[in-house]
Amino acid sequence: MDFIQQHLFDQGWLSLRDVLRLLLLSGLFTVACMLAFPRNAPTRRILLLAAVTILTILPWLLASVDVIWPVVFDSLPPITLGALVPNVVLWIWLFFSVLLVSQHLLDVWQEIRLLQRLPLINNVELTSHVAELAQRLDFEPPQLRLGANACSTTLGTALIVLPREWQRWDGSTLRSVLLHELTHIQRRDDRWLLLTRILVLAYWWMPWLIVLYRVYLRAMEESCDDAASEALGHQHAYVGALLDVARVKHDGYLNVANMHQHHLVGRVGRFASTRMVELDTQGVYWCVLGILVCVIALTGFEPVVRTQFAQATPGTGFRYQLQTKLETAAYPIVHQSTEIPAGISGVYRDRLDTPEYEPPVIYPGAAIRKNVEGDVLVGYIVNADGTVSQVKVLRSTQPLLFDASVLRAVQNTRYAPAYSTRSVARSALRTPNQPPARIKRFFRFRIREQ
């Protein structure tokens, strides 16, 4: 039960600042992909790929980006962006993400098996034509199979599926469809589409990412239209091919109502106006950089109270003390003491007794206003690389007031790595079997009258 409680209800993975950065990044990228470069499908496609890539690796980036600047207040607000999210919320997020992603991967696997069971097209002329086009695009020719609709995939074996009416198409329509599907294969669009879908399912609590997925679908098809029409060399012939594929006949007559509902007809309209087919990569870079800077600027502030730091006073039994002086006659002070296991001695004790970086513990403004004092005992592990993990409050007299301030300071504490310090040779601290050190720190929050 202690193990379950530690991993479910302890706080130590993400903070409110990290969650807010996720929300802002996903929202701004979605808006940018909908508004920026509205007539430039290739650029919009690159912008979408950048959004998907950044959102995919963002949880790892958040652990390394620590750009925070203090904003001085007379008292701290009850909840700050540095407050930690309970692990139980993150486990719920992870549970549903794994469930949804697993179901989607199973569906994709079944669909791939279904495509691979479709009958092969044994047409020597068509096969040689596809091999010629694939050689122009510099990759191996894919398999040709017969199905209900034209599509392609590179998952498993690269293949192109053609509908049964392909034999009734003229040479220009067939060449346009093949160039379009071969462009998908060359760009590995189905794999990017799979990654985008997994991203949407993993961040299921951000439903606006569905819009990002739909925009990517449209941009991917429009970008392939541009590439295929240029490779064909006749824009009007490619437009005619789109209409030919979208044509629906009923009793020998063209069903105009159904044709207007076909998704291919909407793509024809792009060719009626001037299209920007040049890839504006510089604009994409500036857009991505602007979004990142904007998010960090909006989420990087950290409220602190007006403080004055006093020098360390040896002989009091505590290594440091922080004195916070307000305009009142009271002096809130945070005393700290460290308890190191008795089995650790020598250079290891010196390393654990003197952190390389130790942020001050801020006396919460709410406790100052209420004139509340308290004690907090925290236990944690110092890893070999100097980081702190498994931070847990062992005892607290006022958990709602002091725990968040203590946890925020302890989790940002950094020690010298176990394999190198400024004063001790590397070989002196290189012990392969040295277990992680468990440390206890005691914090006393006191208010002294002047």
Secondary structure, DSSP 8 states (H G I E B T S, - for coil): -HHHHHHHH-EEEEEHHHHHHHHHHHHHHHHHHHHSSTT-HHHHHHHHHHHHHHHHHHHHHHHH----EEEEESS--SS-TT-EEEHHHHHHHHHHHHHHHHHHHHHHHHHHHHHHTS-B---HHHHHHHHHHHHHTTS---EEEEESS-EEE-SSS-EEEEEGGGGGS-HHHHHHHHHHHHHHHHHTHHHHHHHHHHHHHHTTT-TTHHHHHHHHHHHHHHHHHHHHHHHHS-HHHHHHHHHHHH--EETTEE-HHHHHTSHHHHHHGGGGS----S--HHHHHHHHHHHHHHHHHHH-EEEEE--B-----TTSS-SEEEE---SSSEEEEEEEEEE--TT--THHHHHHHS-SB-------HHHHHHT--EEEEEEEEE-TTS-EEEEEEEEESSHHHHHHHHHHHHHT-B---TT--SSS-HHHH--TT---EEEEEEEEEEEEE-
